[in-house]
C-alpha cells in the first residue's frame, strides 16, 4: 500500500519506479513470533542494498 502512490506517480510522470521490501519479523513462529536482532537486520539490509546497487548499475548501462 505504501508504495502504490510511488508507482502511480511514476506512471503519470513517465518515470521508472521500483521498490524493495524487507520482511524483518516472522509472527508465525511460536506464540510471540520471532523478531530479528539489530545485527541480523543490519546484515540483511546490507545484502539487499548491495543487490539493489548492482541492479541499478545494470539498468544504467
N, C-alpha and C positions, 0 to 999 in steps of 0.2 A: 504494500500500500504506500509506503513512504517513497518508493522510487517511481511510482506511477506518474507523478506530476513531472518528474525529470524526463521520462520517456515521452510524455505528451508534449512538453515544451520543445524537446529535440525534434520531434516530428513536425511541429508547427514551424519552427525556425530552420528546419532542414540541417540540423546538427547531429552528428553521430553521438550516441549515448551508450553507456554501459553501466553495469552495477556489479559489485562484488559483495556478497553477503557471507558473513562468518557466523555459524551457529556455535555459541560458546557454552551452552548449557544443555543437559540432557535430563529432562524431567521424567523420563520413563524408567530410569534406573533406581529401583527401590522407592520407598515412600517419599523420601526427601529429594530424590533426584541427585544428579551429580553436576557440580559446578567446577569449571576449570580454575586452577590456581592462576595467579598473575603470571608466573613464569611459563606455565603451559600455554596460556593465551598469547603471551608475547611471542613464543616460538611459532605459533600458528599464524599470527599476524605478519611476522617477518617472512615466513614461507609464502604466504599468499601475496604479500607485497612484491616479492621478487617475481612471482609468476605474472602479476599484473604489469610490472615494468617490462618484462620480456615480451608480453603480448603487445604492449604499446609500441615497443621498438619495432616489432614486425609490422604493425599497422602503418607506422610512419615511413616505411620503405616504399 
